[in-house]
């Protein structure tokens, strides 16, 4: 009837304008369009979709209808359309085109429209979008609205997505509502104030007066939000923390009332009065009592009451107990209270809930260092957790078990952990083996027990151990002289049982090569000796060489062991035959070893017994500052210091990566941070670094420089007696200034490394002409990749003021291409409280450095191990690093 009436009016009035006519048609179309479906019907329709594509089609169709309604400015169904749009947004579909519609609903006078509008703003808007600033005025008006529910909507929205600009503009209104007597608004205003403080910390003092009476409120909701606000303020400001410490007695009183109060149906959860408020108060007490004796003492009694009176049969009580334990362990509590807290965690370990057991193990792991004895009482329960089916619990139990190991329980704990190593998943074996190694090294009751434990680990999880486990065990065996016969017999038996564990096979091969004569002679006193012949031992080692299970490294160990046995066994011809066979191996490393060993048989057979004698005891070095002093029998030898062979400074990865950009381009090589072993200065000390740290086995030998004629020796060992060269050249090179800026001066002096004529040595001298010293001085250098550079440690990292001293540092440079040297340096230091960093390029090196870097090279590619033994044979009084 309405449509016909409007149509009749249209024909009765022919004088209306065209604009009125178009409006009339638009109204007619709206009246004819069906009403959009309700949210409930949309949800029911979407749930009937059988496939994702069908659901997507329904969503797209509804979104098109909603867009059409938005374009037509339909105020009647805007609220319904935005609600449907929010549901689709929750399903993961785009709904950004409804942002402005949310603002229109917020500006509406209807509460139902405002409710959907504010909900849409919280879901669809955030501070990264400028649209949210348009609703600042609406929120301000609603904060001053006469209806508390509208004010609550505005507070919730501001506390959810308010930006720093909005928080600054509206903080005053929030502070006013925080002082109101309406508990409904006070709790929402407190949470909104938390968000304001997080966004704009400098507004914290604005809310300080309003917090005075918050804890006096009887309403639990206001109390809860007030404690959250106080916690936020204490965490962000030390001044606020000191100010609120006076509230500890009041917080203790509130907590005590919660514990002692009877049943309250409004706040009761599983028989406990308001556990959420209790947890919040315990967290605030933990912050207030940290590092404060008076506050900690004031809360000791209430913490003991909570720990003893809380019911543990329900998860709610366990949550309160866990917060109590964290508070006790974090404040300066009494020792008895800490023991009580650890006992609570021990009871948690017996709980059926996996989450509670995991939380208990994690907490015990954090407290084991401070309360070791108290945690030790629960050792058996912790060890039982190793058998748990949950992976996370097993890992935490393993970490805690290793933390409990000490000299008194090492045998029992290692027995349990080795059982765990046998049956655990492969993901645990690497960490467990590493932990056993460290614990055994620190608390081993005897060397035999230590060796047996490491061998057990290698037998069980050899493929998962760290790379340094093999050399560490070799050093342990070498230093245990009285255990050599026992160890080689045990390892030989293990080798007969299983050759799949490569680290075990490598250690066994090394020991058989070193102590094979003890194995054959049957000198073992610790257990019944076995009867083994020389041929049987060689058969085992040869089997390792041809086994498909052996890695290239293992084959290298086996071949070296066979070579060592040529001086311990009588069957030299068989050993020669085996060595000669592998001289044509496709494995380059194995071929190189065989060629070297064949050379020993043919050219240096008279030196072979000395070169292949048993390894001496491997003495460790004691580090003291930037230098290392070799120690023999516990006494340091001052003559062993050599300023040119200081260990390299270990630099962080970030610093090493910075060097990659010093020269630019793709021809940059970073500093080689290798630390050569400390070498004593003696008459033959130059021989210990004959080959230096350079790999000489690859590439052709460079021709000598034209200005200097260097004869090539006929044999490799002939160069051992060669006189020093180039001394007259280096003596004529004057020092050069590489850097002089801001009072820091860097000078280079030059010389040739006597032990290795291929290396030119540059010594930097850093001096300071200013009145303040330069601290944390770091010198870094980079050269093109055609060079090789080694940067040794500096004499100090502090450059004295007024030229009262210098800092020196040695650079070794290899220039195989005989090119002109160029270098970029990076200087970092602290001066007068500020950090200074600068880059410089040095291109004016003397051309004679290219001549210095060309020296004689050996005619045979001998490996490091053989050269270590050659050097040791020639200089038996000096330590060396001849390991496989």
Residue pairs with C-beta under 8 A, 6 or more apart in sequence:
2 31
3 28
3 31
3 32
6 24
6 27
6 28
7 28
10 16
10 21
10 24
16 24
26 72
30 72
30 74
35 77
36 65
36 66
36 69
36 77
36 80
36 81
36 84
37 45
37 62
38 80
39 80
39 83
39 84
39 87
42 62
42 84
42 87
43 87
45 58
46 55
46 58
46 59
46 91
49 55
49 58
59 88
59 91
59 93
62 84
62 88
63 85
63 88
63 93
66 81
66 84
66 85
66 98
67 97
69 77
69 78
69 81
70 78
70 81
70 97
70 98
70 101
74 81
78 101
78 104
78 105
78 113
79 105
79 110
79 112
79 113
79 116
81 98
81 101
82 98
82 101
82 102
82 105
82 116
82 117
82 120
83 116
85 95
85 98
85 101
85 120
86 95
86 98
86 116
86 119
86 120
86 123
86 124
88 95
89 95
89 123
89 124
90 123
95 124
96 124
98 120
98 124
99 120
99 124
99 125
99 129
99 131
100 131
101 120
102 116
102 117
102 118
102 120
102 121
102 124
102 125
103 117
103 121
103 131
103 134
103 135
103 138
104 117
105 113
105 114
105 116
105 117
105 120
106 113
106 114
106 117
106 118
106 121
106 135
106 138
106 139
106 142
107 117
107 138
108 114
108 117
111 147
111 149
111 150
114 142
114 150
114 153
115 153
118 153
118 154
118 156
118 157
121 132
121 135
121 157
121 161
122 156
122 157
122 160
122 161
125 131
125 132
125 135
125 161
126 132
126 161
127 161
127 162
127 163
127 164
127 166
132 161
132 163
132 166
133 163
133 165
133 166
135 157
136 165
136 166
136 169
136 170
139 154
139 157
139 158
139 166
139 170
140 169
140 170
140 173
142 150
142 151
142 153
142 154
143 151
143 154
143 155
143 158
143 170
143 173
143 174
143 177
144 151
144 173
145 151
145 154
148 182
148 184
148 185
151 177
151 185
151 188
152 184
152 185
152 188
155 174
155 177
155 185
155 188
155 189
155 191
155 192
156 188
156 192
158 166
158 167
158 170
158 174
158 192
158 195
158 196
159 188
159 191
159 192
159 194
159 195
159 196
160 195
162 170
162 192
162 195
162 196
162 199
163 199
164 199
164 200
167 195
167 196
167 199
167 200
167 203
168 200
168 203
171 196
171 200
171 203
171 206
172 206
174 189
174 192
174 193
174 196
175 193
175 206
175 207
175 210
177 185
177 186
177 188
177 189
178 186
178 189
178 190
178 193
178 207
178 210
179 210
180 186
180 189
183 217
183 219
183 221
183 222
186 214
186 217
186 219
186 222
186 225
187 219
187 221
187 222
187 224
187 225
188 225
190 214
190 222
190 225
190 226
190 228
190 229
191 225
191 228
191 229
193 207
193 210
193 229
194 225
194 228
194 229
194 232
196 203
196 207
197 203
197 204
197 207
197 229
197 232
197 233
197 236
198 232
201 236
201 237
204 233
204 236
204 237
204 240
207 229
207 233
208 233
208 240
208 243
211 226
211 229
211 230
211 233
214 222
214 223
214 226
214 229
214 230
215 223
215 226
215 227
215 247
215 250
215 251
215 254
217 223
217 226
220 266
220 267
220 274
220 277
223 254
223 277
224 274
224 276
224 277
224 280
227 251
227 277
227 280
227 281
227 284
228 280
230 244
230 247
230 284
231 280
231 283
231 284
231 287
233 240
233 244
234 240
234 241
234 244
234 284
234 287
234 288
235 287
241 287
241 288
244 288
245 288
245 292
245 294
245 295
247 288
248 285
248 288
248 289
248 295
248 298
248 299
249 298
251 281
251 284
251 285
251 288
251 299
252 285
252 298
252 299
252 302
254 281
255 278
255 281
255 282
255 285
255 302
255 306
256 302
256 305
258 273
258 274
258 277
258 278
258 281
259 273
259 278
259 305
259 306
259 309
259 310
261 273
263 273
264 273
264 274
267 273
267 274
267 277
268 274
269 275
269 276
269 316
270 314
270 315
270 316
270 317
271 311
271 314
271 316
272 278
272 310
272 311
272 314
272 316
272 317
272 320
275 316
275 317
275 319
275 320
278 306
278 320
278 323
279 319
279 320
279 323
282 306
282 320
282 323
282 324
282 326
282 327
283 323
283 327
285 299
285 303
285 327
285 331
286 323
286 326
286 327
286 330
286 331
288 295
289 295
289 296
289 299
289 327
289 330
289 331
289 332
290 330
290 331
291 332
292 331
292 332
293 332
295 331
296 331
296 332
296 333
297 332
299 327
299 331
300 333
300 334
300 337
303 324
303 327
303 328
303 333
303 337
304 337
304 340
306 320
306 321
306 324
307 321
307 324
307 325
307 328
307 337
307 340
307 341
307 344
308 340
310 317
310 320
310 321
310 324
311 317
312 318
312 321
312 347
315 353
315 356
318 348
318 351
318 353
318 356
321 344
321 348
322 348
322 359
322 363
324 341
324 344
325 341
325 342
325 344
325 345
325 363
326 363
328 337
328 338
328 340
328 341
329 338
329 341
329 363
329 366
329 367
329 370
333 341
338 367
338 371
338 374
339 371
339 374
342 364
342 367
342 371
342 374
342 375
342 377
342 378
343 374
343 377
345 360
345 363
345 364
345 378
346 360
346 377
346 378
346 381
348 356
348 357
348 359
348 360
349 357
349 360
349 361
349 378
349 381
349 382
349 385
350 381
351 357
351 360
354 388
354 390
354 393
357 385
357 388
357 390
357 393
358 390
358 392
358 393
358 396
361 382
361 385
361 393
361 396
361 397
361 400
362 396
364 375
364 378
364 382
364 400
365 396
365 399
365 400
365 403
367 375
368 375
368 400
368 403
368 404
369 403
372 404
372 406
375 400
375 404
376 404
376 409
379 404
379 409
379 413
382 397
382 400
382 401
382 404
383 397
383 401
383 413
383 416
385 393
385 394
385 396
385 397
386 394
386 397
386 398
386 401
386 416
386 417
386 420
388 394
388 397
391 425
391 427
394 424
394 428
395 428
395 431
398 417
398 420
398 428
398 431
398 432
398 435
399 435
401 413
401 416
401 417
402 417
402 435
402 438
402 439
404 413
405 413
405 414
405 439
405 443
406 443
407 443
407 445
410 439
410 440
410 443
410 444
410 445
411 445
411 449
413 439
414 436
414 439
414 440
414 453
417 432
417 435
417 436
418 436
418 453
418 456
418 457
418 460
420 428
420 432
421 428
421 429
421 432
421 433
421 436
421 457
421 460
421 461
422 460
424 432
426 464
429 460
429 461
429 464
430 461
430 464
430 465
430 466
432 461
433 457
433 461
433 464
433 465
433 466
433 469
434 465
434 466
436 453
436 454
436 457
437 454
437 457
437 465
437 466
437 469
437 472
440 449
440 450
440 453
440 454
441 450
441 472
444 450
444 453
447 476
447 480
447 482
447 483
448 480
448 483
448 486
448 526
450 476
451 473
451 476
451 477
451 480
451 483
451 486
451 487
451 490
452 490
454 469
454 473
454 476
455 473
455 490
455 491
455 494
455 504
457 465
458 465
458 469
458 473
458 501
458 503
458 504
458 507
459 494
459 498
459 501
459 504
462 500
462 501
462 502
462 503
462 504
462 505
463 500
463 501
463 502
463 503
465 503
469 503
470 503
470 506
470 507
471 883
473 507
474 507
474 510
474 511
474 883
475 618
477 483
477 484
477 487
477 507
477 511
478 514
478 615
478 616
478 617
478 618
479 617
479 618
480 487
481 617
483 526
484 511
484 514
484 515
484 518
485 515
485 518
485 519
485 523
485 524
485 525
485 526
485 529
486 524
486 525
486 526
486 527
487 511
487 515
488 511
488 512
488 514
488 515
488 516
488 518
488 519
489 519
489 524
489 527
489 529
489 530
491 504
491 507
491 508
491 511
491 512
492 508
492 512
492 519
492 530
492 532
492 537
492 540
493 530
494 504
494 508
495 504
495 505
495 508
495 509
495 512
495 540
496 540
498 504
499 505
499 543
499 544
499 547
499 549
499 550
500 549
502 549
502 550
502 551
502 553
502 554
505 544
505 550
505 554
505 557
506 553
506 554
506 557
506 884
509 541
509 544
509 554
509 557
509 558
509 560
509 561
510 557
510 560
510 561
510 884
512 519
512 537
512 540
512 541
512 561
512 565
513 557
513 560
513 561
513 562
513 563
513 564
513 565
514 561
514 564
514 614
514 615
515 614
516 534
516 537
516 561
516 564
516 565
516 568
516 569
517 568
517 569
518 524
519 532
519 537
520 532
520 533
520 534
520 537
520 569
522 529
522 530
522 531
522 532
523 529
524 530
534 565
534 569
534 570
534 571
535 571
535 574
537 565
537 569
538 562
538 565
538 569
538 571
538 574
538 575
538 578
541 558
541 561
541 562
541 565
542 558
542 562
542 578
544 550
544 554
544 555
544 558
545 555
545 558
545 559
545 578
545 582
550 558
552 587
552 589
552 590
555 587
555 590
556 589
556 590
556 593
556 884
557 884
559 578
559 579
559 582
559 590
559 593
559 594
559 597
560 593
560 865
560 884
562 575
562 578
562 579
563 575
563 579
563 593
563 597
563 600
563 612
564 612
565 575
566 572
566 575
566 576
566 608
566 612
567 608
567 609
567 612
567 613
569 575
576 601
579 594
579 597
579 598
579 601
580 594
580 598
581 594
582 590
582 591
582 593
582 594
583 591
583 594
583 595
583 598
584 591
585 591
585 594
592 697
592 861
592 863
593 863
595 860
595 861
596 860
596 861
596 862
596 863
596 866
597 866
599 860
599 862
600 607
600 608
600 611
600 866
601 608
603 715
604 611
604 717
607 870
607 873
610 873
610 876
611 866
611 869
611 870
611 872
611 873
612 869
613 873
615 882
615 883
616 872
616 879
619 630
619 631
619 632
619 879
620 631
621 628
621 629
621 630
621 631
621 677
621 678
622 628
622 629
622 631
622 636
626 646
626 647
626 649
626 793
626 794
626 795
626 796
627 641
627 646
627 647
627 678
627 793
628 646
628 647
628 678
629 636
629 637
629 638
629 640
629 641
629 678
630 636
630 637
630 640
630 678
630 680
630 879
631 637
632 879
637 680
639 680
639 681
639 682
640 678
640 679
640 680
640 681
641 681
642 678
642 679
642 680
642 681
642 685
643 795
643 808
643 810
644 753
644 761
644 792
644 810
645 676
645 678
645 679
645 689
645 792
646 792
646 793
646 810
647 675
647 676
647 678
647 792
647 793
648 673
648 674
648 675
648 790
648 791
648 792
648 793
649 673
649 791
649 792
649 793
649 794
650 673
650 675
651 671
651 673
651 778
651 780
655 778
655 780
656 670
656 671
656 673
658 780
658 826
659 668
659 670
659 671
659 780
659 781
659 782
659 826
660 668
660 670
660 782
661 668
662 668
662 780
662 781
662 782
662 824
662 825
662 826
662 839
663 782
663 783
663 784
663 822
663 824
667 784
667 785
667 786
668 782
668 783
668 784
668 785
669 782
669 783
669 784
669 785
669 787
669 788
669 789
670 782
671 780
671 781
671 782
671 789
671 790
671 791
672 693
672 788
672 789
672 790
672 791
673 790
673 791
674 693
674 790
676 689
676 693
677 879
677 880
677 881
679 685
679 688
679 689
679 878
680 878
680 879
682 875
682 877
682 878
684 874
684 875
684 878
685 755
685 875
685 878
686 754
686 755
687 720
687 755
687 871
687 874
687 875
688 755
688 871
688 875
688 878
688 880
689 753
689 755
689 756
690 719
690 720
690 755
690 756
690 858
690 867
690 871
691 756
691 858
691 862
691 864
691 867
692 753
692 755
692 756
692 758
692 759
692 812
692 814
693 790
694 756
694 758
694 759
694 788
694 814
696 857
696 858
696 861
697 861
697 863
701 857
702 816
702 817
702 818
702 854
702 857
704 710
704 854
705 818
705 850
705 851
705 854
707 851
708 725
708 726
708 729
708 851
708 854
710 725
710 854
710 855
710 856
711 856
712 856
712 859
713 719
713 722
713 856
713 859
714 859
715 859
716 858
716 859
716 860
716 862
717 870
719 856
719 858
720 874
722 856
724 754
725 752
725 757
725 855
726 752
726 757
726 851
726 852
727 752
729 752
729 848
729 851
729 852
730 750
730 751
730 752
730 852
732 848
733 750
733 846
733 848
733 849
735 747
735 748
735 749
735 750
735 765
736 747
736 748
736 844
736 845
736 846
737 745
737 746
737 747
737 748
738 746
738 747
738 748
738 764
738 825
738 840
738 842
739 745
739 746
739 825
739 827
739 840
739 842
740 746
741 838
741 840
742 770
742 831
742 836
742 838
743 768
743 769
743 770
744 766
744 767
744 768
744 774
744 799
744 827
744 829
745 766
745 767
745 768
745 769
746 764
746 765
746 766
746 779
746 825
746 827
747 764
747 765
747 767
748 762
748 763
748 764
748 765
748 842
748 845
749 762
749 763
749 765
750 760
750 761
750 762
750 763
750 846
750 849
750 852
751 760
751 761
751 763
752 759
752 760
752 761
752 852
753 759
753 760
753 761
753 812
756 855
757 855
757 856
758 814
758 816
758 853
758 854
758 855
758 857
759 812
759 813
759 814
759 853
760 812
760 813
760 814
760 815
760 849
760 852
760 853
761 810
761 811
761 812
761 813
762 810
762 811
762 812
762 813
763 808
763 809
763 810
763 811
764 779
764 808
764 809
764 810
764 811
765 806
765 807
765 808
766 777
766 779
766 799
766 806
766 807
766 808
766 809
767 799
767 803
767 805
767 806
768 774
768 799
768 800
768 801
768 802
768 803
769 802
769 803
770 801
770 802
770 831
771 801
771 802
772 801
772 831
772 832
773 798
773 799
773 800
773 801
774 798
774 799
774 801
774 829
774 830
774 831
775 797
775 798
775 829
775 830
775 831
776 797
776 798
776 828
776 829
776 830
777 794
777 796
777 797
777 798
777 799
777 807
777 827
777 828
777 829
778 797
778 827
778 828
778 829
779 791
779 794
779 809
779 825
779 826
779 827
780 791
780 825
780 826
780 827
780 828
781 789
781 791
781 811
781 823
781 824
781 825
781 826
782 789
782 823
782 824
782 826
783 789
783 813
783 821
783 822
783 823
784 819
784 822
786 815
786 816
786 817
786 819
787 813
787 814
787 815
787 817
787 819
787 821
788 813
788 814
788 816
789 811
789 812
789 813
789 814
790 811
790 812
791 809
791 810
791 811
792 809
792 810
792 811
792 812
793 809
794 807
794 808
794 809
795 807
795 808
795 809
796 807
797 807
798 807
799 805
799 806
799 807
799 829
813 821
813 849
813 853
814 853
815 821
815 849
815 850
815 853
815 854
816 853
818 850
818 851
818 853
818 854
819 850
820 845
820 847
820 850
821 845
821 849
821 850
822 841
822 842
822 843
822 845
823 841
823 842
823 845
824 839
824 840
824 841
824 842
825 839
825 840
825 841
825 842
826 837
826 838
826 839
827 836
827 837
827 838
827 839
827 840
828 835
828 836
828 837
829 835
829 836
830 836
862 870
864 882
865 882
865 883
865 884
868 880
868 881
868 882
868 883
869 880
869 882
871 878
871 880
871 882
872 878
872 880
872 882
